[in-house]
């Protein structure tokens, strides 16, 4: 899937000459999917994770959250398996760090996404 290249913070990656680039990065596609909050995108209100109702709540069900994240990663077309999903839920700071390992036909992707509220 062709997309505009983003930097590590999710902003447009702009070259020194002011150009943007395109990418077919599965890693970027996964990270974008994990950063989507349910209902956030008006063209796809059913897309995204239910962070407000499931994740960033008092006494969250980590098994349910891990499965929802696994399902979201698997929804990226090129992903064939998700080997690992680790969660670091900081209730006081209201953050969730997701570490994952996803497999495609061409590579194994290990990365993390931090969700700040």
N, C-alpha and C positions, 0 to 999 in steps of 0.2 A: 504494500500500500504506500503510495507516494504521499509525502507530507512535508511541510515546511520544517527545516531543521531548527530545533530549540536548544538553548543552552541548559546547563545543569539546574538552573532555577525555574525553567519553564518559559523563559522569555525568548523572543526571536533571536536567533544567532545572526548577528550582522557582522560582515567582514570589515576590515579596516577601510575598504573603499566604499562601504555602505551597501553592499550587496547581500541578499539573502540566498540561501541554498535550499535544495530539496533533498530529501533522504527517504530511504526505504527501511529505516531502522525498526526492527521488531522491539528492541529495548525501549525506544522512545514511544512506540505504540502502547506498550504495557504500562509505562509510567504515566502516560496521559490517561489511560483507563483507570488507573488507581487513584488519580487525583480528581476524577470527576465525582462530584456529589450528586446523588439522585435528584433529578428535577432541575439541575443547573443549566443544562443545555436546552434551549427552547426548541431546537429542531429534533431533539431526541429526549423528551422529558423522562422516558422510561430507562434511559441509560445512566449508569453510574452506581456507586455504592451508597447505601442508606447510612451514611455516617451519623446524621443527626438522630435517627431513630434506633439504630442498632449498635453503632460503634462507640460514639462519644456520649455514652449514657452511664448512669450510676449502675454498678454491678453488671458490666457487659458480659455476654456469653462468648468467650474467646473461641470456643469450638465453632460456633455459628459464624463468627466473624472470619475465622481462618478459612472456612468453606466458601463464604461469599467472596473473599479475595481470590481464592483458588479458581472459582467459577469465572470471575472477572478476567483473570489472566488467561484462562482457557478460551475466552471469547475472542481473543486476538487470533485471526485466521491462521497465522503461521505457527502458532504454539501447538505442540503435540503432547506435551506433558508438563506438569508442575511437580517438581520433586520435593520442594520445600517451601514452607511459608512460616516465617517467624515473626512474632508480634512483640513490640515493646510499647505497652500502653502506659503513658504517664498521666494519671488522673489529675494530679495537681496542676500540671502545665497544659492539660487538655491537648495532648499530642499523641499521635500513633505513628510509630516507625515500623514499616513493613519491609522485611528482608525476604527476598524470594529467589528461587532458582527455577527457571523455566527452560524447556528444551524445545528446539525447532529441528527441522531436518538438517540444518547446517551448523548450528551452534548451541551451546549451553550458556544461558544468560543468568548472571548473578548480579543483583543490584539491590538497592533499597530506596524507599520513598518515605518521606516524612510528611505527615499531614498535620498542619497547624490550624487551630481554630481561633 
